Amino acid sequence: MIIVFQPTGKTQQATGKTQQAKAGETLSEVASRAAVTINADCAGQGTCGKCKVKVLSGEVGLPDDTEKRFLNKEELEAGIRLACRVKVQNDMTVQVLSATGHMGRKKDMARLPEGFIPDRIEGGQGELKECYGLAFDIGTTTVVGMLWDLRNADSVGAVARTNPQSAYGADVISRIMYCGREEGNLGKMQQLITDCFNDIVREFEEEHGIDPKTINKVTAVGNTTMSHLLLGIDPQSLALAPFSPGFTGPVTKKAKELNLIIDENAQVNVLPNIAGHVGSDIVAVLLSSGLSSMEGANLAIDIGTNGEIVLANSGKVLACSTAAGPAFEGACIQHGMRAATGAIEGVKIQDGEVILSVIGDEKPVGICGSGLIDCVAELLKAGIVTEKGNLLSREEAEKAGLPDSLSKRLLGGENGKIFILYTDDEGHEIHITQKDIREVQLAKGAIRAGVQIMMQELGLEDSRLNNVFLAGAFGNYIKKESALTIGLLPAVSRDKVISIGNAAGAGACMALLSKSSLEEANRLAEEVNHIELAEHPDFQKVYLQAMYF
């Protein structure tokens, strides 16, 4: 049997990818073999409802209870199904609705710190040949490539892609478990990330006319799991206590060993990890921020699926990772999505009205992490959500004297209470559920507890912090007020909260452009003291308290 996968907006078979399939296989399994990316935040377990496809031709069985829970009547009538639940019975053509290879927000070049001095290529007689370098920041959700002209240390540009491994789960544990499921899966995960690298290289070739063979130097940073998968090193030990990594020190490979399409002898430097879930991305944050050399106590948080935190005070540096989960990336949220066109990225409740900001100024199709934090913060301020995280019912809201314009947005459904954010002319709605709010509590509680444990280890109170740096692209988009309102951050004044953008990417660029910075990264990794939260005696107590708003 033949399955044809069409991207959104395409309906002709000639434009799609085809793949042989066996009867009884799920569309997700077939898509995996065809290298077709379909969002699968739950790794095909049928718990996220994100792997939507539209059946254009071919017969399929009736929807099961899982599909009925995630898909409304209109979607089912339109032929929309979940790829993880549909089993192949005959030839089919399906349209992929859930994948997003390109990001909806513009990716800027990582900002290098003031005073940074890159190495220069010394020229002899005649003109210097073209010579480029690439710095990669491998996130669990997003991969960013930053290209530099090594002759003069000028930036060429940045390209961001959805990490294609997300088809096997939104978090690192899902991907680790996939690697151990059967022989060959680790190699598949490695190929996905190196193919992503090559796609980024091709985009630079198309957009800037760069010959891939003139790229002869690469640096890469990422969390510990991402580094393992890039190098094809078995990550399964990272899923079990004591979470020992397969390697920590820096690794250097030639491009041909990783099947990259650049100069085959190009040097690929993977920066060192610190511990099982504290990776080279945090080393790069330390490098670019200069956190360890700042006066007083300073904190940096990389808010993401694998939330990493580093605290420096008087020359001592602590780091930890928190299992924040993928809620802030839009996973595990009923109408959650990544920061792509159509995502609600901001929410404001003013004079009883709900005001939405949408990426691309398009019709809303879901809500991304920054919008989710905004939404919960606004619901808290409006009294619609309690400090324990309980969403009021309509009756409770009316009794509390809330405006009718807000209380009418509160409904009780078969899956619990909801607050409606948006309804279109056809009745399709985007809402926040009680479960969504619980997911936010779990995510923010994990990060806040990690911060508190490290502060406790150094005998610090929130008031002692000079700065709270928000690293990562996500840190650029969340509103400081909202993050403080929900208790995601320590209780500091707003002016102490500073977004430093893609600090991990900046560190990767510094290591690319300067030999001394590369050496400094290796030194920093050795100086960091790792705190394993799962083994800390106070963690559970602190975590439970931190889940309150």
C-alpha positions as CSV (number, residue, x, y, z in Angstrom):
1,M,0.0,0.0,0.0
2,I,1.1,3.5,-0.8
3,I,0.7,6.5,1.5
4,V,1.1,10.1,0.1
5,F,1.8,12.9,2.5
6,Q,0.9,16.4,1.4
7,P,2.0,19.5,3.3
8,T,-0.6,22.1,4.2
9,G,-2.0,23.8,1.1
10,K,-1.0,21.1,-1.3
11,T,-3.4,18.7,-2.9
12,Q,-1.7,17.3,-5.9
13,Q,0.0,13.9,-5.4
14,A,3.0,14.9,-7.4
15,T,4.0,17.4,-4.7
16,G,3.9,15.0,-1.8
17,K,6.2,12.4,-0.2
18,T,5.2,8.7,-0.8
19,Q,5.9,5.7,1.4
20,Q,5.2,2.0,1.3
21,A,3.0,0.9,4.2
22,K,1.8,-2.3,5.8
23,A,-1.7,-3.0,6.8
24,G,-2.3,-2.1,10.5
25,E,0.5,0.5,10.7
26,T,-0.5,3.9,12.0
27,L,0.0,7.0,9.8
28,S,2.5,8.2,12.4
29,E,4.7,5.2,12.0
30,V,4.5,5.5,8.2
31,A,5.3,9.2,8.3
32,S,8.3,8.4,10.5
33,R,9.8,6.2,7.8
34,A,9.1,8.7,5.2
35,A,10.9,11.5,7.2
36,V,7.7,13.4,7.3
37,T,7.5,15.6,10.4
38,I,4.1,15.4,12.2
39,N,3.9,17.0,15.6
40,A,3.7,14.3,18.3
41,D,4.2,15.9,21.6
42,C,3.1,12.7,23.4
43,A,5.3,10.5,21.2
44,G,2.3,8.7,19.7
45,Q,0.6,7.8,23.0
46,G,-2.7,9.4,22.0
47,T,-2.6,12.0,24.9
48,C,-1.9,15.3,23.2
49,G,-4.2,15.5,20.1
50,K,-1.6,17.4,18.1
51,C,-0.9,15.0,15.2
52,K,-3.7,16.2,13.0
53,V,-3.9,15.1,9.4
54,K,-6.6,15.5,6.8
55,V,-7.6,12.4,4.8
56,L,-7.8,13.4,1.1
57,S,-8.4,9.9,-0.3
58,G,-8.6,6.4,0.9
59,E,-10.9,4.6,3.4
60,V,-10.3,4.8,7.1
61,G,-12.0,3.2,10.1
62,L,-14.3,5.0,12.4
63,P,-12.7,7.4,14.9
64,D,-12.0,5.9,18.3
65,D,-12.7,7.5,21.7
66,T,-9.3,9.3,21.7
67,E,-10.0,11.0,18.4
68,K,-13.5,11.9,19.6
69,R,-12.0,13.5,22.7
70,F,-9.6,15.7,20.7
71,L,-11.5,16.4,17.5
72,N,-14.8,18.2,17.2
73,K,-17.7,17.1,15.0
74,E,-16.8,19.6,12.3
75,E,-13.2,18.4,12.1
76,L,-14.2,14.7,11.9
77,E,-16.7,15.5,9.1
78,A,-14.0,17.4,7.2
79,G,-11.8,14.2,7.3
80,I,-9.4,15.4,10.0
81,R,-8.0,12.6,12.1
82,L,-5.1,11.9,14.4
83,A,-2.1,10.2,12.7
84,C,-1.3,8.2,15.8
85,R,-4.7,6.5,15.8
86,V,-5.5,5.9,12.1
87,K,-4.4,2.5,10.9
88,V,-3.6,1.9,7.3
89,Q,-6.1,-0.2,5.4
90,N,-5.4,0.8,1.7
91,D,-3.7,3.4,-0.4
92,M,-4.2,6.9,1.1
93,T,-3.4,10.6,0.5
94,V,-3.2,12.7,3.6
95,Q,-2.5,16.3,4.2
96,V,-0.2,17.1,7.2
97,L,-1.8,19.8,9.3
98,S,0.4,19.8,12.4
99,A,4.0,20.2,11.3
100,T,5.8,23.5,11.4
101,G,9.4,23.4,10.1
102,H,9.8,27.2,9.9
103,M,9.2,29.4,12.9
104,G,6.6,32.1,12.9
105,R,8.8,34.7,14.8
106,K,11.8,36.3,13.2
107,K,15.1,34.9,14.4
108,D,17.7,37.5,15.0
109,M,21.4,36.9,15.2
110,A,22.6,36.1,18.7
111,R,24.0,39.3,20.3
112,L,27.7,39.1,21.2
113,P,28.7,40.8,24.4
114,E,30.3,44.2,24.3
115,G,34.1,44.0,24.3
116,F,34.2,40.6,22.6
117,I,37.2,40.4,20.3
118,P,37.0,37.7,17.7
119,D,40.0,36.0,16.0
120,R,41.0,37.3,12.6
121,I,42.2,35.3,9.7
122,E,45.6,36.7,8.7
123,G,45.9,37.1,5.0
124,G,49.1,36.6,3.0
125,Q,49.6,37.6,-0.6
126,G,46.4,38.2,-2.6
127,E,42.7,38.0,-1.7
128,L,41.5,35.7,1.1
129,K,39.3,32.8,0.0
130,E,35.8,32.6,1.2
131,C,35.7,31.0,4.7
132,Y,32.6,30.6,6.8
133,G,31.7,29.2,10.2
134,L,28.4,28.0,11.6
135,A,27.2,28.0,15.2
136,F,24.3,25.8,16.1
137,D,22.0,26.0,19.2
138,I,20.1,22.7,19.4
139,G,17.0,23.2,21.4
140,T,14.5,20.5,22.3
141,T,12.0,22.4,20.2
142,T,14.0,24.7,17.9
143,V,17.3,24.4,16.1
144,V,19.0,27.8,15.3
145,G,22.0,28.1,12.9
146,M,24.0,31.3,12.8
147,L,26.5,31.8,9.9
148,W,29.6,34.0,10.2
149,D,32.2,35.2,7.7
150,L,35.4,34.1,9.4
151,R,37.6,36.5,7.4
152,N,36.2,39.5,9.2
153,A,33.9,38.1,11.9
154,D,30.8,39.6,10.2
155,S,27.5,37.9,10.7
156,V,25.7,36.6,7.6
157,G,22.4,35.6,9.2
158,A,20.4,33.2,11.3
159,V,18.0,30.4,10.4
160,A,15.6,28.6,12.8
161,R,13.9,25.3,12.2
162,T,11.6,23.2,14.3
163,N,13.7,20.3,15.7
164,P,12.5,17.3,13.6
165,Q,13.0,15.0,16.6
166,S,9.8,16.5,18.0
167,A,7.9,14.0,15.9
168,Y,9.0,11.5,18.6
169,G,8.0,13.5,21.6
170,A,8.1,17.1,23.0
171,D,10.5,16.3,25.8
172,V,13.9,14.7,26.0
173,I,12.7,11.6,28.0
174,S,10.3,10.7,25.2
175,R,13.2,10.8,22.7
176,I,15.5,8.8,25.0
177,M,12.9,6.1,25.4
178,Y,12.4,6.0,21.6
179,C,16.1,5.4,21.2
180,G,15.9,2.3,23.4
181,R,12.8,1.0,21.8
182,E,14.5,-0.8,18.9
183,E,17.8,-1.1,17.2
184,G,18.4,1.7,14.7
185,N,16.3,4.3,16.4
186,L,19.4,6.1,17.8
187,G,20.8,6.4,14.3
188,K,17.5,7.7,13.1
189,M,17.4,10.4,15.7
190,Q,21.0,11.4,14.9
191,Q,20.2,11.6,11.2
192,L,17.2,13.8,11.9
193,I,19.4,16.4,13.6
194,T,22.2,16.3,11.0
195,D,19.6,16.5,8.2
196,C,18.2,19.6,10.0
197,F,21.8,21.0,10.0
198,N,22.1,20.4,6.3
199,D,18.7,21.9,5.6
200,I,19.8,25.1,7.4
201,V,23.0,25.1,5.3
202,R,21.0,24.8,2.1
203,E,18.9,27.7,3.2
204,F,22.0,29.8,3.6
205,E,23.1,28.7,0.1
206,E,19.7,29.7,-1.4
207,E,19.4,33.0,0.5
208,H,23.0,34.2,0.5
209,G,24.7,32.3,-2.3
210,I,27.1,30.6,0.2
211,D,28.8,27.5,-1.2
212,P,28.5,24.8,1.5
213,K,32.0,23.7,0.9
214,T,33.3,27.1,2.1
215,I,32.0,26.4,5.6
216,N,34.9,24.9,7.4
217,K,34.2,25.4,11.1
218,V,31.2,24.5,13.3
219,T,30.3,24.8,17.0
220,A,27.3,23.2,18.6
221,V,25.6,23.6,21.9
222,G,22.5,22.0,23.4
223,N,21.1,20.2,26.4
224,T,22.9,17.0,27.3
225,T,20.4,14.8,25.4
226,M,20.6,16.9,22.3
227,S,24.4,16.7,22.3
228,H,24.3,12.9,22.7
229,L,21.8,12.5,19.8
230,L,23.9,14.7,17.6
231,L,27.0,12.6,18.2
232,G,25.1,9.3,18.1
233,I,25.9,8.5,21.7
234,D,23.3,6.3,23.5
235,P,21.4,8.7,25.9
236,Q,19.5,6.0,27.8
237,S,21.6,6.5,31.0
238,L,20.1,10.0,31.2
239,A,16.7,8.7,31.9
240,L,17.7,6.7,35.0
241,A,19.2,7.8,38.3
242,P,22.0,8.9,38.8
243,F,21.4,10.4,35.2
244,S,25.1,9.9,34.2
245,P,25.9,11.3,30.7
246,G,27.8,9.2,28.2
247,F,30.3,12.1,27.9
248,T,30.9,15.5,29.5
249,G,34.1,16.9,28.0
250,P,34.2,18.7,24.7
251,V,34.1,16.6,21.5
252,T,35.6,17.4,18.2
253,K,34.5,15.6,15.0
254,K,35.1,16.1,11.3
255,A,32.0,17.1,9.3
256,K,32.2,14.0,7.1
257,E,31.8,11.9,10.3
258,L,28.4,13.5,10.8
259,N,27.4,13.4,7.1
260,L,27.3,17.2,6.9
261,I,27.3,18.7,3.4
262,I,29.9,21.4,4.2
263,D,33.7,21.0,3.8
264,E,34.2,17.4,4.7
265,N,37.3,18.2,6.8
266,A,35.5,21.0,8.7
267,Q,36.0,20.9,12.4
268,V,32.8,20.4,14.4
269,N,33.3,21.4,18.1
270,V,30.6,20.2,20.5
271,L,31.0,22.2,23.7
272,P,31.2,20.3,27.0
273,N,28.2,19.3,29.2
274,I,28.0,19.8,32.9
275,A,25.8,16.9,34.0
276,G,23.0,14.6,33.0
277,H,20.5,17.3,32.2
278,V,22.7,20.4,32.4
279,G,24.3,20.8,29.0
280,S,26.6,22.8,26.9
281,D,23.8,25.3,26.3
282,I,24.2,26.5,29.9
283,V,28.0,26.6,29.5
284,A,27.4,28.9,26.5
285,V,25.0,31.1,28.5
286,L,27.7,31.4,31.2
287,L,30.3,32.3,28.5
288,S,28.2,35.0,26.8
289,S,26.6,36.5,29.9
290,G,29.8,36.7,32.0
291,L,27.6,35.7,34.9
292,S,30.3,34.0,37.0
293,S,32.5,37.1,37.1
294,M,29.7,39.6,38.0
295,E,29.5,41.2,41.5
296,G,27.1,39.8,44.0
297,A,24.4,37.3,43.3
298,N,23.0,36.9,39.8
299,L,20.6,34.3,38.3
300,A,20.1,33.1,34.8
301,I,17.1,31.0,33.7
302,D,16.7,29.3,30.3
303,I,12.9,28.7,30.3
304,G,12.1,25.8,28.1
305,T,11.2,22.1,28.1
306,N,14.4,21.3,29.9
307,G,14.5,24.4,32.1
308,E,18.1,25.0,33.1
309,I,19.1,27.4,35.8
310,V,22.5,28.8,36.9
311,L,23.2,30.9,40.0
312,A,26.5,32.7,40.7
313,N,27.5,34.4,43.9
314,S,31.0,35.6,44.8
315,G,32.8,33.3,42.4
316,K,30.7,30.2,43.2
317,V,28.5,28.9,40.5
318,L,25.6,26.4,40.9
319,A,23.5,24.9,38.1
320,C,20.5,22.6,37.9
321,S,17.9,21.4,35.4
322,T,14.2,21.2,36.1
323,A,11.7,18.9,34.5
324,A,9.5,21.9,33.5
325,G,8.0,19.9,30.7
326,P,6.9,21.3,27.4
327,A,3.9,23.3,28.5
328,F,5.6,26.6,27.8
329,E,6.3,25.3,24.2
330,G,2.6,24.7,23.7
331,A,2.6,21.0,24.3
332,C,0.2,19.3,26.8
333,I,-2.1,22.4,26.4
334,Q,-5.4,21.7,24.7
335,H,-5.1,24.5,22.1
336,G,-1.3,24.9,22.6
337,M,1.1,25.4,19.7
338,R,4.6,26.6,19.0
339,A,5.3,30.3,18.3
340,A,4.1,30.2,14.7
341,T,1.8,32.3,12.6
342,G,-1.7,32.3,14.1
343,A,-0.5,31.7,17.7
344,I,-1.9,33.9,20.4
345,E,1.3,35.4,21.9
346,G,-0.2,37.9,24.3
347,V,-3.4,38.3,26.4
348,K,-4.8,41.3,28.2
349,I,-8.0,41.6,30.2
350,Q,-9.1,45.3,30.2
351,D,-12.4,46.7,31.2
352,G,-14.0,43.3,31.1
353,E,-12.8,42.6,27.6
354,V,-10.2,40.0,26.4
355,I,-7.6,41.5,24.0
356,L,-5.4,39.1,22.1
357,S,-2.1,39.6,20.3
358,V,-1.6,37.1,17.5
359,I,1.7,36.3,15.6
360,G,1.4,37.5,12.0
361,D,-1.8,39.4,12.9
362,E,-3.7,36.4,11.6
363,K,-6.8,34.6,12.7
364,P,-5.9,32.8,16.0
365,V,-5.4,29.0,15.6
366,G,-3.9,28.3,19.1
367,I,-1.9,29.7,21.9
368,C,1.9,29.6,22.4
369,G,3.9,29.8,25.6
370,S,4.1,33.6,26.0
371,G,0.4,33.8,25.5
372,L,-0.3,31.1,28.0
373,I,1.7,32.8,30.7
374,D,0.0,36.1,29.9
375,C,-3.4,34.4,30.0
376,V,-2.9,32.8,33.4
377,A,-1.5,36.0,34.8
378,E,-4.5,38.0,33.6
379,L,-7.0,35.4,34.9
380,L,-5.2,35.6,38.3
381,K,-5.4,39.4,38.4
382,A,-9.1,39.3,37.3
383,G,-9.9,36.9,40.1
384,I,-11.0,34.1,37.7
385,V,-8.2,31.8,38.8
386,T,-7.4,31.4,42.5
387,E,-3.9,31.2,44.0
388,K,-4.3,27.4,44.3
389,G,-4.9,27.4,40.5
390,N,-8.6,26.7,40.5
391,L,-10.6,28.1,37.6
392,L,-13.9,29.6,38.8
393,S,-17.2,28.3,37.5
394,R,-19.6,30.7,35.8
395,E,-21.8,30.7,39.0
396,E,-18.8,31.4,41.2
397,A,-17.7,34.3,38.9
398,E,-21.2,35.8,39.0
399,K,-21.4,35.5,42.7
400,A,-18.0,37.2,43.0
401,G,-19.3,40.1,41.0
402,L,-17.2,39.6,38.0
403,P,-18.3,41.4,34.7
404,D,-20.8,39.4,32.6
405,S,-18.5,39.8,29.7
406,L,-16.0,37.6,31.5
407,S,-18.3,35.2,33.4
408,K,-20.0,34.2,30.2
409,R,-16.7,33.0,28.9
410,L,-16.6,30.4,31.7
411,L,-18.1,27.0,30.7
412,G,-18.2,23.5,32.2
413,G,-17.5,20.8,29.7
414,E,-17.1,17.0,29.8
415,N,-13.3,17.6,30.3
416,G,-13.7,20.2,33.0
417,K,-14.0,23.9,33.3
418,I,-12.8,26.2,30.5
419,F,-12.3,29.9,29.8
420,I,-13.0,30.9,26.2
421,L,-10.4,33.2,24.7
422,Y,-11.7,33.3,21.1
423,T,-14.6,32.1,19.0
424,D,-14.8,32.6,15.2
425,D,-17.9,33.1,13.0
426,E,-18.2,29.3,12.5
427,G,-18.2,28.6,16.2
428,H,-14.7,27.2,16.5
429,E,-13.1,28.3,19.7
430,I,-9.8,28.5,21.5
431,H,-10.0,28.1,25.2
432,I,-7.9,27.5,28.4
433,T,-8.9,24.5,30.5
434,Q,-8.5,23.7,34.1
435,K,-6.0,21.0,33.1
436,D,-4.0,23.7,31.1
437,I,-3.7,25.8,34.2
438,R,-2.4,22.7,36.1
439,E,0.2,22.2,33.5
440,V,1.4,25.8,33.9
441,Q,1.5,25.2,37.7
442,L,3.7,22.1,37.2
443,A,6.0,23.9,34.8
444,K,6.4,27.1,36.7
445,G,6.6,25.2,40.0
446,A,9.5,23.1,38.8
447,I,11.5,26.2,37.7
448,R,10.7,28.2,40.8
449,A,11.6,25.3,43.1
450,G,14.9,24.8,41.3
451,V,15.7,28.5,41.9
452,Q,14.7,28.3,45.5
453,I,16.8,25.2,46.2
454,M,19.9,26.8,44.7
455,M,19.3,30.0,46.6
456,Q,18.9,28.0,49.8
457,E,22.2,26.2,49.1
458,L,24.0,29.6,49.0
459,G,22.1,31.1,51.9
460,L,20.4,33.8,49.7
461,E,17.1,35.5,49.8
462,D,15.3,36.9,46.7
463,S,16.2,40.4,47.8
464,R,19.9,39.6,47.5
465,L,19.7,39.1,43.7
466,N,21.2,41.8,41.6
467,N,19.8,40.5,38.3
468,V,17.5,37.8,37.0
469,F,18.5,37.1,33.4
470,L,16.0,35.3,31.1
471,A,17.9,33.4,28.4
472,G,16.5,31.8,25.3
473,A,14.2,33.1,22.6
474,F,11.3,32.5,24.9
475,G,12.7,34.9,27.4
476,N,12.5,37.6,24.8
477,Y,8.7,37.3,24.4
478,I,7.3,36.6,27.8
479,K,6.1,39.7,29.7
480,K,8.1,40.3,32.9
481,E,5.0,41.4,34.7
482,S,3.2,38.1,33.8
483,A,6.2,35.9,34.8
484,L,6.4,37.7,38.1
485,T,2.6,37.6,38.6
486,I,2.4,33.8,38.3
487,G,5.5,33.3,40.5
488,L,7.6,31.9,37.8
489,L,10.5,34.1,38.9
490,P,11.9,35.1,42.3
491,A,10.1,38.1,44.0
492,V,12.3,40.9,42.6
493,S,11.5,44.3,41.1
494,R,10.7,44.3,37.5
495,D,13.8,46.3,36.6
496,K,16.0,43.4,37.8
497,V,14.5,41.1,35.2
498,I,16.5,41.3,32.0
499,S,16.0,39.4,28.8
500,I,19.3,38.4,27.2
501,G,17.9,36.7,24.1
502,N,19.6,33.6,22.7
503,A,22.5,33.6,25.2
504,A,23.3,30.0,24.4
505,G,23.5,30.8,20.7
506,A,25.7,33.8,21.5
507,G,28.1,31.6,23.5
508,A,28.2,29.1,20.6
509,C,29.1,32.0,18.3
510,M,31.9,33.2,20.6
511,A,33.4,29.7,20.7
512,L,33.2,29.7,16.9
513,L,34.9,33.0,16.5
514,S,37.5,32.9,19.2
515,K,39.9,30.1,20.3
516,S,40.3,31.7,23.7
517,S,36.5,31.7,24.2
518,L,36.4,28.0,23.3
519,E,39.0,27.4,25.9
520,E,37.1,29.5,28.4
521,A,33.9,27.4,27.8
522,N,35.8,24.3,28.7
523,R,37.1,25.9,31.9
524,L,33.7,27.2,32.9
525,A,32.1,23.7,32.5
526,E,34.6,22.3,35.1
527,E,34.0,25.1,37.6
528,V,30.2,24.7,37.8
529,N,28.8,22.8,40.8
530,H,25.8,20.7,39.8
531,I,22.7,20.3,42.1
532,E,20.7,17.2,41.4
533,L,17.2,18.3,42.4
534,A,15.7,14.8,42.4
535,E,18.1,13.8,45.2
536,H,17.7,17.0,47.3
537,P,15.9,16.3,50.5
538,D,13.8,19.5,50.4
539,F,12.8,19.4,46.7
540,Q,9.4,17.8,47.0
541,K,8.3,20.1,49.8
542,V,9.6,23.2,48.0
543,Y,8.1,22.0,44.7
544,L,4.6,21.6,46.1
545,Q,4.7,25.0,47.6
546,A,6.1,26.6,44.4
547,M,3.1,25.3,42.4
548,Y,0.8,27.9,44.1
549,F,0.4,31.2,42.3
